[in-house]
Structures are given as structure tokens and as C-alpha cells.
Amino acid sequence: MKTFFYVILLLGFATTAWGQDLDVATIEVTQVAAEVEMGATFVDVRESPEVTDLAYDLPGTLHIPLSELPGRLAEIPSDRPVILACRSGRRSVQAAKLLQENGYATVSSLAGGIIAWQAAALPVRQGYPTLEKKEAAPSMSCGGHQGKGMGKGQSASCCSKKSGESTASCGKQSSAAKGSCCSGKNQ
């Protein structure tokens, strides 16, 4: 009977140790904002549909799905701490291991993922917009005039790269006071 008890006890320890990744540091949800404020990079490794449905509302969050991470490592700074997050913490551990294997020194996984984030009543966004480019409407305002002659699906801009040149069919420039692209700003 005593031997049976020890076997059960050893099996319990073995399965607990097997399920944990002791070489990947974890961070609690309550510590994330302070770490990001001190310069850590926060990376959400969930897939795009998950992020569109529910996203971390944390300024500067990078969204790089785990499936794309190997080809997008260059987007993550290696000279500062990186916090990886997912839904529950499982994928973020995989992502952390990948970063460690590629020379990232200070990497951690968010314990419990967005599930723990929500349980702690931390801010989230629902219906987060995708990062895909959207085409301009066929009739775009330019300096108070409507663009003319553009077909469906065509996009227009008030100005070309050179400040002051109109590329919209209205041929007018918006005033710099209105802060349009024709002002030469944001070129």
C-alpha cells in the first residue's frame, strides 16, 4: 500500500513538471502596465480573428500571430524586455521559447493570457479594427469640393507626394489651416 501511494505521488509530480515550462518566465497581469511603461514590448500572438473579436487595450501592443512569428521576428526589438500574450498562456510560452532561441534575452509570458486579463478587469477592446488598408470612397472631399470622375474602387488623395500638387480630380488644394494633406504635413 505504501509503494502504491509513492507511485501515485511520483506520477503526480511527473505530470505537473511535464506540463510546466520552467525555463520561460511568467508575468502577472497586474505587472504588465508598469513593465510596458518602463519600455517593455507587449506582443499579442493570437490569430487575427481572435484579436478582431477581443483585444488587449494596451498602448503600443504589437499583434504578430504565432503562425507568422518566425518570419516577423525583426519587428520585435531585441534590446528591451518582451512580454508575450495569448488567450490562456500556452501559445505565449511557445512564442517566448522561439524568441529565446533567437537571442532575445529578457522574454516573459503573460500568465493566464487575456482570460486572466479580463478576470482582473483590465481594459480590452471589442471589435478591434483590422490593419488592412481601406480604399477611399469614390467621391472624396478635397478643399470643400467633391472629387469627380473617379470610378468604383478608385482611391484619391488631395495631394501627391510633392506639397501643393493636386491629384484629385477637383483640382483644388485645401488650405493648410484645415490640416489637409495639401499643407505639406504628413507627407
Secondary structure, DSSP 8 states (H G I E B T S, - for coil): -HHHHHHHHHHHHHHHHHH--TTSEEE-HHHHHHHHHTT-EEEE-S-HHHHHHEEE--TT-EE--TTTGGGGGGGS-SSS-EEEE-SSSHHHHHHHHHHHHTT-SSEEEETTHHHHHHHTT--EEES----------SS-EETTEE--S--TT----SB-SSTT-B-STT-----GGGT-GGGSTT-
